[in-house]
Protein backbone atom coordinates (compact mmCIF):
# COMPACT_ATOMS: atom_id res chain seq x y z
CA UNK A 1 0.00 0.00 0.00
CA UNK A 2 1.42 3.38 -0.94
CA UNK A 3 0.25 6.81 0.14
CA UNK A 4 -1.23 5.85 3.51
CA UNK A 5 -1.67 8.44 6.26
CA UNK A 6 -3.55 9.03 9.48
CA UNK A 7 -4.00 12.80 8.99
CA UNK A 8 -7.57 13.94 9.70
CA UNK A 9 -9.45 16.32 7.45
CA UNK A 10 -7.21 15.72 4.44
CA UNK A 11 -7.85 13.75 1.25
CA UNK A 12 -5.73 10.63 0.97
CA UNK A 13 -4.90 8.83 -2.29
CA UNK A 14 -3.62 5.26 -1.84
CA UNK A 15 -2.75 2.44 -4.21
CA UNK A 16 -2.65 -1.25 -3.31
CA UNK A 17 -0.13 -3.17 -5.43
CA UNK A 18 -0.73 -6.92 -5.33
CA UNK A 19 0.85 -9.88 -7.10
CA UNK A 20 -1.94 -10.07 -9.71
CA UNK A 21 -3.19 -6.50 -9.90
CA UNK A 22 -3.54 -3.15 -8.19
CA UNK A 23 -6.30 -0.70 -7.32
CA UNK A 24 -6.64 2.83 -6.01
CA UNK A 25 -8.55 3.92 -2.93
CA UNK A 26 -9.27 7.47 -1.78
CA UNK A 27 -10.36 8.80 1.59
CA UNK A 28 -12.03 12.18 1.36
CA UNK A 29 -11.81 14.94 3.98
CA UNK A 30 -14.94 13.50 5.68
CA UNK A 31 -13.15 10.17 6.23
CA UNK A 32 -15.21 8.27 3.60
CA UNK A 33 -13.38 5.76 1.43
CA UNK A 34 -14.06 5.18 -2.28
CA UNK A 35 -12.74 2.94 -5.05
CA UNK A 36 -13.36 2.62 -8.79
CA UNK A 37 -16.13 0.20 -9.78
CA UNK A 38 -16.40 -1.92 -12.95
CA UNK A 39 -17.53 1.16 -14.92
CA UNK A 40 -14.40 3.06 -13.77
CA UNK A 41 -16.51 5.42 -11.63
CA UNK A 42 -15.77 6.22 -7.98
CA UNK A 43 -18.00 4.34 -5.52
CA UNK A 44 -18.15 4.85 -1.76
CA UNK A 45 -16.96 1.89 0.25
CA UNK A 46 -19.15 0.58 3.06
CA UNK A 47 -19.82 -2.45 5.19
CA UNK A 48 -23.27 -3.02 3.67
CA UNK A 49 -22.06 -3.21 0.04
CA UNK A 50 -21.50 -6.67 -1.44
CA UNK A 51 -20.72 -5.70 -5.01
CA UNK A 52 -18.79 -3.16 -7.07
CA UNK A 53 -21.72 -2.55 -9.45
PDB file of N, CA, C, O and CB in Angstrom:
ATOM      1  N   UNK A   1       0.851  -1.157   0.000  1.00  0.00           N
ATOM      2  CA  UNK A   1       0.000   0.000   0.000  1.00  0.00           C
ATOM      3  C   UNK A   1       0.904   1.230   0.000  1.00  0.00           C
ATOM      4  O   UNK A   1       1.814   1.339   0.821  1.00  0.00           O
ATOM      5  CB  UNK A   1      -0.972  -0.007   1.219  1.00  0.00           C
ATOM      6  N   UNK A   2       0.653   2.136  -0.907  1.00  0.00           N
ATOM      7  CA  UNK A   2       1.418   3.384  -0.944  1.00  0.00           C
ATOM      8  C   UNK A   2       0.489   4.546  -0.650  1.00  0.00           C
ATOM      9  O   UNK A   2      -0.706   4.473  -0.940  1.00  0.00           O
ATOM     10  CB  UNK A   2       2.116   3.575  -2.319  1.00  0.00           C
ATOM     11  N   UNK A   3       1.013   5.601  -0.086  1.00  0.00           N
ATOM     12  CA  UNK A   3       0.250   6.815   0.137  1.00  0.00           C
ATOM     13  C   UNK A   3      -0.584   6.833   1.403  1.00  0.00           C
ATOM     14  O   UNK A   3      -1.428   7.717   1.553  1.00  0.00           O
ATOM     15  CB  UNK A   3      -0.625   7.040  -1.002  1.00  0.00           C
ATOM     16  N   UNK A   4      -0.384   5.891   2.324  1.00  0.00           N
ATOM     17  CA  UNK A   4      -1.228   5.848   3.512  1.00  0.00           C
ATOM     18  C   UNK A   4      -0.852   6.953   4.488  1.00  0.00           C
ATOM     19  O   UNK A   4       0.288   7.414   4.525  1.00  0.00           O
ATOM     20  CB  UNK A   4      -1.122   4.485   4.193  1.00  0.00           C
ATOM     21  N   UNK A   5      -1.856   7.372   5.293  1.00  0.00           N
ATOM     22  CA  UNK A   5      -1.671   8.444   6.257  1.00  0.00           C
ATOM     23  C   UNK A   5      -2.768   8.377   7.296  1.00  0.00           C
ATOM     24  O   UNK A   5      -3.825   7.794   7.052  1.00  0.00           O
ATOM     25  CB  UNK A   5      -1.659   9.819   5.564  1.00  0.00           C
ATOM     26  N   UNK A   6      -2.528   8.962   8.440  1.00  0.00           N
ATOM     27  CA  UNK A   6      -3.548   9.033   9.477  1.00  0.00           C
ATOM     28  C   UNK A   6      -4.012  10.466   9.701  1.00  0.00           C
ATOM     29  O   UNK A   6      -4.724  10.729  10.670  1.00  0.00           O
ATOM     30  CB  UNK A   6      -3.018   8.445  10.778  1.00  0.00           C
ATOM     31  N   UNK A   7      -3.630  11.399   8.835  1.00  0.00           N
ATOM     32  CA  UNK A   7      -3.997  12.804   8.985  1.00  0.00           C
ATOM     33  C   UNK A   7      -5.502  12.978   8.821  1.00  0.00           C
ATOM     34  O   UNK A   7      -6.091  12.478   7.863  1.00  0.00           O
ATOM     35  CB  UNK A   7      -3.241  13.674   7.965  1.00  0.00           C
ATOM     36  N   UNK A   8      -6.120  13.692   9.762  1.00  0.00           N
ATOM     37  CA  UNK A   8      -7.565  13.937   9.700  1.00  0.00           C
ATOM     38  C   UNK A   8      -7.857  15.183   8.892  1.00  0.00           C
ATOM     39  O   UNK A   8      -7.083  16.140   8.889  1.00  0.00           O
ATOM     40  CB  UNK A   8      -8.158  14.073  11.110  1.00  0.00           C
ATOM     41  N   UNK A   9      -9.008  15.154   8.195  1.00  0.00           N
ATOM     42  CA  UNK A   9      -9.454  16.318   7.450  1.00  0.00           C
ATOM     43  C   UNK A   9      -8.752  16.538   6.137  1.00  0.00           C
ATOM     44  O   UNK A   9      -8.951  17.575   5.504  1.00  0.00           O
ATOM     45  CB  UNK A   9      -9.293  17.507   8.271  1.00  0.00           C
ATOM     46  N   UNK A  10      -7.942  15.607   5.708  1.00  0.00           N
ATOM     47  CA  UNK A  10      -7.212  15.716   4.437  1.00  0.00           C
ATOM     48  C   UNK A  10      -7.616  14.576   3.512  1.00  0.00           C
ATOM     49  O   UNK A  10      -7.946  13.483   3.971  1.00  0.00           O
ATOM     50  CB  UNK A  10      -5.675  15.703   4.673  1.00  0.00           C
ATOM     51  N   UNK A  11      -7.589  14.836   2.199  1.00  0.00           N
ATOM     52  CA  UNK A  11      -7.846  13.748   1.249  1.00  0.00           C
ATOM     53  C   UNK A  11      -6.598  12.894   1.146  1.00  0.00           C
ATOM     54  O   UNK A  11      -5.475  13.397   1.145  1.00  0.00           O
ATOM     55  CB  UNK A  11      -8.259  14.298  -0.155  1.00  0.00           C
ATOM     56  N   UNK A  12      -6.819  11.597   1.060  1.00  0.00           N
ATOM     57  CA  UNK A  12      -5.731  10.631   0.966  1.00  0.00           C
ATOM     58  C   UNK A  12      -5.923   9.808  -0.297  1.00  0.00           C
ATOM     59  O   UNK A  12      -7.016   9.299  -0.543  1.00  0.00           O
ATOM     60  CB  UNK A  12      -5.676   9.717   2.226  1.00  0.00           C
ATOM     61  N   UNK A  13      -4.885   9.672  -1.095  1.00  0.00           N
ATOM     62  CA  UNK A  13      -4.897   8.827  -2.287  1.00  0.00           C
ATOM     63  C   UNK A  13      -3.933   7.679  -2.047  1.00  0.00           C
ATOM     64  O   UNK A  13      -2.741   7.903  -1.833  1.00  0.00           O
ATOM     65  CB  UNK A  13      -4.510   9.637  -3.577  1.00  0.00           C
ATOM     66  N   UNK A  14      -4.440   6.439  -2.082  1.00  0.00           N
ATOM     67  CA  UNK A  14      -3.617   5.257  -1.840  1.00  0.00           C
ATOM     68  C   UNK A  14      -3.754   4.281  -2.997  1.00  0.00           C
ATOM     69  O   UNK A  14      -4.773   4.252  -3.686  1.00  0.00           O
ATOM     70  CB  UNK A  14      -4.010   4.577  -0.516  1.00  0.00           C
ATOM     71  N   UNK A  15      -2.727   3.496  -3.196  1.00  0.00           N
ATOM     72  CA  UNK A  15      -2.751   2.438  -4.206  1.00  0.00           C
ATOM     73  C   UNK A  15      -2.267   1.147  -3.573  1.00  0.00           C
ATOM     74  O   UNK A  15      -1.213   1.108  -2.938  1.00  0.00           O
ATOM     75  CB  UNK A  15      -1.876   2.812  -5.439  1.00  0.00           C
ATOM     76  N   UNK A  16      -3.053   0.085  -3.754  1.00  0.00           N
ATOM     77  CA  UNK A  16      -2.650  -1.253  -3.313  1.00  0.00           C
ATOM     78  C   UNK A  16      -2.041  -1.961  -4.512  1.00  0.00           C
ATOM     79  O   UNK A  16      -2.678  -2.063  -5.561  1.00  0.00           O
ATOM     80  CB  UNK A  16      -3.866  -2.069  -2.722  1.00  0.00           C
ATOM     81  N   UNK A  17      -0.824  -2.447  -4.370  1.00  0.00           N
ATOM     82  CA  UNK A  17      -0.132  -3.171  -5.429  1.00  0.00           C
ATOM     83  C   UNK A  17       0.013  -4.632  -5.018  1.00  0.00           C
ATOM     84  O   UNK A  17       0.824  -4.963  -4.154  1.00  0.00           O
ATOM     85  CB  UNK A  17       1.257  -2.537  -5.724  1.00  0.00           C
ATOM     86  N   UNK A  18      -0.775  -5.500  -5.639  1.00  0.00           N
ATOM     87  CA  UNK A  18      -0.728  -6.918  -5.331  1.00  0.00           C
ATOM     88  C   UNK A  18       0.055  -7.701  -6.362  1.00  0.00           C
ATOM     89  O   UNK A  18       0.588  -7.131  -7.314  1.00  0.00           O
ATOM     90  CB  UNK A  18      -2.117  -7.468  -5.225  1.00  0.00           C
ATOM     91  N   UNK A  19       0.125  -9.020  -6.170  1.00  0.00           N
ATOM     92  CA  UNK A  19       0.846  -9.878  -7.103  1.00  0.00           C
ATOM     93  C   UNK A  19       0.160  -9.944  -8.461  1.00  0.00           C
ATOM     94  O   UNK A  19       0.826 -10.030  -9.492  1.00  0.00           O
ATOM     95  CB  UNK A  19       0.984 -11.274  -6.529  1.00  0.00           C
ATOM     96  N   UNK A  20      -1.181  -9.905  -8.464  1.00  0.00           N
ATOM     97  CA  UNK A  20      -1.938 -10.074  -9.707  1.00  0.00           C
ATOM     98  C   UNK A  20      -2.415  -8.741 -10.275  1.00  0.00           C
ATOM     99  O   UNK A  20      -2.529  -8.600 -11.493  1.00  0.00           O
ATOM    100  CB  UNK A  20      -3.131 -10.986  -9.471  1.00  0.00           C
ATOM    101  N   UNK A  21      -2.689  -7.782  -9.433  1.00  0.00           N
ATOM    102  CA  UNK A  21      -3.193  -6.498  -9.900  1.00  0.00           C
ATOM    103  C   UNK A  21      -3.067  -5.434  -8.830  1.00  0.00           C
ATOM    104  O   UNK A  21      -2.520  -5.675  -7.754  1.00  0.00           O
ATOM    105  CB  UNK A  21      -4.637  -6.624 -10.335  1.00  0.00           C
ATOM    106  N   UNK A  22      -3.579  -4.254  -9.140  1.00  0.00           N
ATOM    107  CA  UNK A  22      -3.539  -3.155  -8.191  1.00  0.00           C
ATOM    108  C   UNK A  22      -4.829  -2.360  -8.303  1.00  0.00           C
ATOM    109  O   UNK A  22      -5.540  -2.452  -9.304  1.00  0.00           O
ATOM    110  CB  UNK A  22      -2.309  -2.249  -8.436  1.00  0.00           C
ATOM    111  N   UNK A  23      -5.129  -1.576  -7.266  1.00  0.00           N
ATOM    112  CA  UNK A  23      -6.298  -0.696  -7.324  1.00  0.00           C
ATOM    113  C   UNK A  23      -6.064   0.508  -6.431  1.00  0.00           C
ATOM    114  O   UNK A  23      -5.281   0.461  -5.482  1.00  0.00           O
ATOM    115  CB  UNK A  23      -7.587  -1.447  -6.900  1.00  0.00           C
ATOM    116  N   UNK A  24      -6.761   1.585  -6.756  1.00  0.00           N
ATOM    117  CA  UNK A  24      -6.639   2.830  -6.010  1.00  0.00           C
ATOM    118  C   UNK A  24      -7.808   2.995  -5.062  1.00  0.00           C
ATOM    119  O   UNK A  24      -8.925   2.566  -5.351  1.00  0.00           O
ATOM    120  CB  UNK A  24      -6.554   4.023  -6.957  1.00  0.00           C
ATOM    121  N   UNK A  25      -7.543   3.614  -3.939  1.00  0.00           N
ATOM    122  CA  UNK A  25      -8.551   3.920  -2.931  1.00  0.00           C
ATOM    123  C   UNK A  25      -8.316   5.359  -2.491  1.00  0.00           C
ATOM    124  O   UNK A  25      -7.171   5.773  -2.307  1.00  0.00           O
ATOM    125  CB  UNK A  25      -8.483   2.919  -1.709  1.00  0.00           C
ATOM    126  N   UNK A  26      -9.393   6.123  -2.323  1.00  0.00           N
ATOM    127  CA  UNK A  26      -9.268   7.468  -1.779  1.00  0.00           C
ATOM    128  C   UNK A  26     -10.059   7.571  -0.487  1.00  0.00           C
ATOM    129  O   UNK A  26     -11.065   6.885  -0.306  1.00  0.00           O
ATOM    130  CB  UNK A  26      -9.750   8.520  -2.797  1.00  0.00           C
ATOM    131  N   UNK A  27      -9.603   8.422   0.398  1.00  0.00           N
ATOM    132  CA  UNK A  27     -10.362   8.795   1.591  1.00  0.00           C
ATOM    133  C   UNK A  27     -10.536  10.304   1.516  1.00  0.00           C
ATOM    134  O   UNK A  27      -9.556  11.049   1.492  1.00  0.00           O
ATOM    135  CB  UNK A  27      -9.634   8.346   2.941  1.00  0.00           C
ATOM    136  N   UNK A  28     -11.805  10.756   1.477  1.00  0.00           N
ATOM    137  CA  UNK A  28     -12.027  12.184   1.359  1.00  0.00           C
ATOM    138  C   UNK A  28     -11.856  12.873   2.711  1.00  0.00           C
ATOM    139  O   UNK A  28     -11.560  12.216   3.709  1.00  0.00           O
ATOM    140  CB  UNK A  28     -13.417  12.460   0.793  1.00  0.00           C
ATOM    141  N   UNK A  29     -12.039  14.179   2.746  1.00  0.00           N
ATOM    142  CA  UNK A  29     -11.813  14.942   3.977  1.00  0.00           C
ATOM    143  C   UNK A  29     -12.829  14.614   5.064  1.00  0.00           C
ATOM    144  O   UNK A  29     -12.621  14.965   6.225  1.00  0.00           O
ATOM    145  CB  UNK A  29     -11.855  16.425   3.681  1.00  0.00           C
ATOM    146  N   UNK A  30     -13.944  13.933   4.701  1.00  0.00           N
ATOM    147  CA  UNK A  30     -14.941  13.498   5.681  1.00  0.00           C
ATOM    148  C   UNK A  30     -14.599  12.129   6.262  1.00  0.00           C
ATOM    149  O   UNK A  30     -15.283  11.656   7.170  1.00  0.00           O
ATOM    150  CB  UNK A  30     -16.326  13.458   5.041  1.00  0.00           C
ATOM    151  N   UNK A  31     -13.552  11.489   5.749  1.00  0.00           N
ATOM    152  CA  UNK A  31     -13.149  10.175   6.228  1.00  0.00           C
ATOM    153  C   UNK A  31     -13.828   9.030   5.498  1.00  0.00           C
ATOM    154  O   UNK A  31     -13.722   7.882   5.931  1.00  0.00           O
ATOM    155  CB  UNK A  31     -13.432  10.065   7.682  1.00  0.00           C
ATOM    156  N   UNK A  32     -14.533   9.315   4.387  1.00  0.00           N
ATOM    157  CA  UNK A  32     -15.212   8.273   3.603  1.00  0.00           C
ATOM    158  C   UNK A  32     -14.267   7.744   2.537  1.00  0.00           C
ATOM    159  O   UNK A  32     -13.586   8.507   1.852  1.00  0.00           O
ATOM    160  CB  UNK A  32     -16.516   8.820   2.951  1.00  0.00           C
ATOM    161  N   UNK A  33     -14.240   6.416   2.411  1.00  0.00           N
ATOM    162  CA  UNK A  33     -13.381   5.756   1.432  1.00  0.00           C
ATOM    163  C   UNK A  33     -14.150   5.470   0.150  1.00  0.00           C
ATOM    164  O   UNK A  33     -15.359   5.244   0.182  1.00  0.00           O
ATOM    165  CB  UNK A  33     -12.807   4.456   2.009  1.00  0.00           C
ATOM    166  N   UNK A  34     -13.442   5.479  -0.984  1.00  0.00           N
ATOM    167  CA  UNK A  34     -14.056   5.185  -2.279  1.00  0.00           C
ATOM    168  C   UNK A  34     -13.049   4.441  -3.147  1.00  0.00           C
ATOM    169  O   UNK A  34     -11.838   4.550  -2.954  1.00  0.00           O
ATOM    170  CB  UNK A  34     -14.536   6.490  -2.985  1.00  0.00           C
ATOM    171  N   UNK A  35     -13.572   3.683  -4.103  1.00  0.00           N
ATOM    172  CA  UNK A  35     -12.745   2.941  -5.053  1.00  0.00           C
ATOM    173  C   UNK A  35     -13.453   2.974  -6.394  1.00  0.00           C
ATOM    174  O   UNK A  35     -14.636   3.310  -6.461  1.00  0.00           O
ATOM    175  CB  UNK A  35     -12.490   1.463  -4.577  1.00  0.00           C
ATOM    176  N   UNK A  36     -12.758   2.634  -7.450  1.00  0.00           N
ATOM    177  CA  UNK A  36     -13.360   2.618  -8.791  1.00  0.00           C
ATOM    178  C   UNK A  36     -14.104   1.309  -8.994  1.00  0.00           C
ATOM    179  O   UNK A  36     -13.584   0.237  -8.681  1.00  0.00           O
ATOM    180  CB  UNK A  36     -12.276   2.806  -9.897  1.00  0.00           C
ATOM    181  N   UNK A  37     -15.335   1.396  -9.522  1.00  0.00           N
ATOM    182  CA  UNK A  37     -16.130   0.195  -9.783  1.00  0.00           C
ATOM    183  C   UNK A  37     -15.836  -0.339 -11.184  1.00  0.00           C
ATOM    184  O   UNK A  37     -14.911   0.136 -11.842  1.00  0.00           O
ATOM    185  CB  UNK A  37     -17.639   0.496  -9.626  1.00  0.00           C
ATOM    186  N   UNK A  38     -16.602  -1.306 -11.639  1.00  0.00           N
ATOM    187  CA  UNK A  38     -16.405  -1.918 -12.948  1.00  0.00           C
ATOM    188  C   UNK A  38     -16.618  -0.977 -14.114  1.00  0.00           C
ATOM    189  O   UNK A  38     -16.158  -1.251 -15.222  1.00  0.00           O
ATOM    190  CB  UNK A  38     -17.312  -3.072 -13.093  1.00  0.00           C
ATOM    191  N   UNK A  39     -17.316   0.142 -13.881  1.00  0.00           N
ATOM    192  CA  UNK A  39     -17.527   1.159 -14.915  1.00  0.00           C
ATOM    193  C   UNK A  39     -16.499   2.284 -14.819  1.00  0.00           C
ATOM    194  O   UNK A  39     -16.629   3.309 -15.489  1.00  0.00           O
ATOM    195  CB  UNK A  39     -18.937   1.736 -14.809  1.00  0.00           C
ATOM    196  N   UNK A  40     -15.478   2.088 -13.982  1.00  0.00           N
ATOM    197  CA  UNK A  40     -14.404   3.057 -13.774  1.00  0.00           C
ATOM    198  C   UNK A  40     -14.898   4.359 -13.139  1.00  0.00           C
ATOM    199  O   UNK A  40     -14.309   5.419 -13.352  1.00  0.00           O
ATOM    200  CB  UNK A  40     -13.729   3.361 -15.092  1.00  0.00           C
ATOM    201  N   UNK A  41     -15.985   4.276 -12.354  1.00  0.00           N
ATOM    202  CA  UNK A  41     -16.508   5.424 -11.632  1.00  0.00           C
ATOM    203  C   UNK A  41     -16.235   5.223 -10.150  1.00  0.00           C
ATOM    204  O   UNK A  41     -16.203   4.090  -9.671  1.00  0.00           O
ATOM    205  CB  UNK A  41     -18.029   5.618 -11.902  1.00  0.00           C
ATOM    206  N   UNK A  42     -16.036   6.325  -9.415  1.00  0.00           N
ATOM    207  CA  UNK A  42     -15.772   6.224  -7.984  1.00  0.00           C
ATOM    208  C   UNK A  42     -17.026   5.790  -7.249  1.00  0.00           C
ATOM    209  O   UNK A  42     -18.112   6.305  -7.516  1.00  0.00           O
ATOM    210  CB  UNK A  42     -15.262   7.561  -7.429  1.00  0.00           C
ATOM    211  N   UNK A  43     -16.890   4.853  -6.330  1.00  0.00           N
ATOM    212  CA  UNK A  43     -18.003   4.342  -5.523  1.00  0.00           C
ATOM    213  C   UNK A  43     -17.572   4.357  -4.057  1.00  0.00           C
ATOM    214  O   UNK A  43     -16.465   3.937  -3.721  1.00  0.00           O
ATOM    215  CB  UNK A  43     -18.424   2.891  -5.975  1.00  0.00           C
ATOM    216  N   UNK A  44     -18.457   4.843  -3.191  1.00  0.00           N
ATOM    217  CA  UNK A  44     -18.154   4.852  -1.762  1.00  0.00           C
ATOM    218  C   UNK A  44     -18.083   3.436  -1.229  1.00  0.00           C
ATOM    219  O   UNK A  44     -18.908   2.589  -1.572  1.00  0.00           O
ATOM    220  CB  UNK A  44     -19.202   5.656  -0.988  1.00  0.00           C
ATOM    221  N   UNK A  45     -17.102   3.188  -0.398  1.00  0.00           N
ATOM    222  CA  UNK A  45     -16.964   1.890   0.255  1.00  0.00           C
ATOM    223  C   UNK A  45     -17.823   1.877   1.512  1.00  0.00           C
ATOM    224  O   UNK A  45     -18.007   2.910   2.155  1.00  0.00           O
ATOM    225  CB  UNK A  45     -15.476   1.587   0.596  1.00  0.00           C
ATOM    226  N   UNK A  46     -18.347   0.706   1.861  1.00  0.00           N
ATOM    227  CA  UNK A  46     -19.152   0.582   3.062  1.00  0.00           C
ATOM    228  C   UNK A  46     -19.330  -0.871   3.445  1.00  0.00           C
ATOM    229  O   UNK A  46     -19.157  -1.772   2.625  1.00  0.00           O
ATOM    230  CB  UNK A  46     -20.501   1.242   2.868  1.00  0.00           C
ATOM    231  N   UNK A  47     -19.673  -1.084   4.683  1.00  0.00           N
ATOM    232  CA  UNK A  47     -19.823  -2.454   5.186  1.00  0.00           C
ATOM    233  C   UNK A  47     -21.052  -3.142   4.629  1.00  0.00           C
ATOM    234  O   UNK A  47     -21.108  -4.372   4.636  1.00  0.00           O
ATOM    235  CB  UNK A  47     -19.890  -2.450   6.693  1.00  0.00           C
ATOM    236  N   UNK A  48     -22.032  -2.408   4.150  1.00  0.00           N
ATOM    237  CA  UNK A  48     -23.266  -3.022   3.671  1.00  0.00           C
ATOM    238  C   UNK A  48     -23.232  -3.318   2.173  1.00  0.00           C
ATOM    239  O   UNK A  48     -24.181  -3.903   1.651  1.00  0.00           O
ATOM    240  CB  UNK A  48     -24.438  -2.125   3.984  1.00  0.00           C
ATOM    241  N   UNK A  49     -22.171  -2.934   1.470  1.00  0.00           N
ATOM    242  CA  UNK A  49     -22.061  -3.206   0.040  1.00  0.00           C
ATOM    243  C   UNK A  49     -21.486  -4.597  -0.168  1.00  0.00           C
ATOM    244  O   UNK A  49     -20.555  -4.998   0.529  1.00  0.00           O
ATOM    245  CB  UNK A  49     -21.184  -2.143  -0.661  1.00  0.00           C
ATOM    246  N   UNK A  50     -22.037  -5.330  -1.123  1.00  0.00           N
ATOM    247  CA  UNK A  50     -21.496  -6.666  -1.438  1.00  0.00           C
ATOM    248  C   UNK A  50     -21.076  -6.777  -2.891  1.00  0.00           C
ATOM    249  O   UNK A  50     -20.763  -7.872  -3.358  1.00  0.00           O
ATOM    250  CB  UNK A  50     -22.527  -7.745  -1.124  1.00  0.00           C
ATOM    251  N   UNK A  51     -21.062  -5.673  -3.611  1.00  0.00           N
ATOM    252  CA  UNK A  51     -20.719  -5.697  -5.013  1.00  0.00           C
ATOM    253  C   UNK A  51     -20.076  -4.378  -5.421  1.00  0.00           C
ATOM    254  O   UNK A  51     -20.205  -3.379  -4.714  1.00  0.00           O
ATOM    255  CB  UNK A  51     -21.954  -5.981  -5.861  1.00  0.00           C
ATOM    256  N   UNK A  52     -19.398  -4.370  -6.537  1.00  0.00           N
ATOM    257  CA  UNK A  52     -18.791  -3.160  -7.073  1.00  0.00           C
ATOM    258  C   UNK A  52     -19.667  -2.523  -8.147  1.00  0.00           C
ATOM    259  O   UNK A  52     -19.261  -1.530  -8.752  1.00  0.00           O
ATOM    260  CB  UNK A  52     -17.414  -3.472  -7.640  1.00  0.00           C
ATOM    261  N   UNK A  53     -20.847  -3.061  -8.398  1.00  0.00           N
ATOM    262  CA  UNK A  53     -21.724  -2.548  -9.455  1.00  0.00           C
ATOM    263  C   UNK A  53     -22.609  -1.441  -8.985  1.00  0.00           C
ATOM    264  O   UNK A  53     -23.401  -0.910  -9.764  1.00  0.00           O
ATOM    265  CB  UNK A  53     -22.565  -3.640 -10.008  1.00  0.00           C
TER     266      UNK A  53
END
